[in-house]
């Protein structure tokens, strides 16, 4: 489906499709044009479930409400509340969350994906991170190196 790029922001583009619908699409800074087209295609209106199947009928536009914490009953587990740093969502890794987000996105529900991306964007902004600083802090280990020898040399 044809689309027009409306806005470009760090890690995200806003697009308008030919049917005048729009989407915020996560895009890596080093993504190729083919990667971008593929990412945008995942939000195509043709592939999304009908709005009425993903919109909560309990609320309406213009309704004023007050946010409150939901009381938890004794013995029940706390509700899932993702937290940072980086992507520590109480699961094995951030990759688990992103895999789940991609799964739900492929089913037409982008809620988790958009939430994760907004949290990552906030974390990046709050910590003044750049791709260069993140890359410089990644430690690579060559599988041919003797890890024990490395550890011993670092301890010396």
Secondary structure, DSSP 8 states (H G I E B T S, - for coil): --EEEEEEETTEEEEEETTS-EEEEE--TT--HHHHHHHHHTT-GGGS--HHHHS-TT--TT-----------TT-------BTTTTB-SSS-HHHHHHHHHHHHHTT--HHHHHHHHHHHHHHHHTT--HHHHHHT-----TTS-HHHHHHHHH-
